[in-house]
Amino acid sequence: MRNKILAISALTAAAALALSGCSAASEPGGGGDGGLSIDVPDVPMMEKLGDNEKEVNIIAWSGFVEPAWSDAFTEETGCTVNRRVAGTSDEMVQLMRTGDYDLVSASGDASLRLIAGGDVQPLNLEFIPNFGDDIVEGMKGQIYDTINGKSYGIPIGRGANILQYNSEVVTEEPTSWDVAWEKDSPYAGKVIAYDAPIYIADAAVYLMAHEPDLGIENPYALDEKQLKAAVDLLKQQNEIVSEYWADPAAQITSFAGGTTVLGTSWEVLRKLTEDEKFKSVLPEEGSTGWSDAWMLAAKSKNPNCAYAWMDYASSPEVNGAIAMNFGMAPANAAFCDTSEEAKAHCEYYNATNEEYFKKVWFWTTPIEQCIDGRTDVKCTNFQQWTDAWTSVKG
């Protein structure tokens, strides 16, 4: 498979997060209102830049740090880029805790774990001038990387988990996720689903629209009753699923080979099938999604080179190169005006279409304190989701 494809695999066992006191976040897009207000380790923010060190050590998804742009960074700054490609969010968290790395391109399902663990530090945005007005609003101040008014992440790109379908079989464009969830779906036995505990949130998004009496306000804030309802729906879906995917190459093969005719996907995966019969839609219920950000290690040995990288990688040209190489919407909207190719890329991935992303609930680590603002119940945490997912698959 082409190395630009991000191999985010299933989120496996992780320590449960028990955080206290949070603000409400009950809007899709992550709740860009300053993020959570919770108790986290008091890690200091850098107040002054010094001379660049000789290197920067980065953990990144495949396709995020490539010689095409990292070599130019080294020539410009004197900082040699040492890249470690990771395949899962769990791997990234564990690697960051070794103390051997300066930066990580973390997704929302890892960000809160890193912040709550004291593994990353708040960022001084004055040192990152490219994090400015051209960064799309929907990627600023999000719940998964902004805590107590402090920014811990510099956005890289985002994408929605869309409904992909084979238009030769599914001849009318679906408007709802019901074709992928209900047991009487005409495509039963030909449905593909994502293989990870975070997929529980997809069930919650569907329940928010179809079972409002459950009172779900945020798909990552589920009390025990709501989690049970999501798990029941997932078990129902299990009966009509042809297969689950974590490996993007396997997902493409499933569609191309006819094993699957519809199910959860990313726009880049649909594009890489290279067949116009495969279409996609963001259904009326909305969807989950993912957003990645650079995060700086709390005890970074090369913080000056790390800040230099975050600024460099946030420029329109480099951020756009990363987005095009991987296949996602860039964070820096100025990239979209740099060429006709860039414009076409941004249009394909809805880069500046905030109305589109207002329907997307970006991955956020589930924690015991309800991030929808409830204080009268305890929400289920990541470990409980992991256990629940095992029961679905088992």
Beta strands, then each sheet from edge to edge (+ up, - down):
strand 1: 55-60
strand 2: 80-85
strand 3: 103-107
strand 4: 146-147
strand 5: 150-151
strand 6: 154-160
strand 7: 162-166
strand 8: 191-194
strand 9: 241-245
strand 10: 262-265
strand 11: 278-281
strand 12: 287-296
strand 13: 329-330
strand 14: 360-362
sheet 1: 2+ 1+ 3+ 12- 6+ 13-
sheet 2: 2+ 1+ 3+ 12- 14-
sheet 3: 4+ 5-
sheet 4: 9+ 8+ 10+ 7- 11+
end
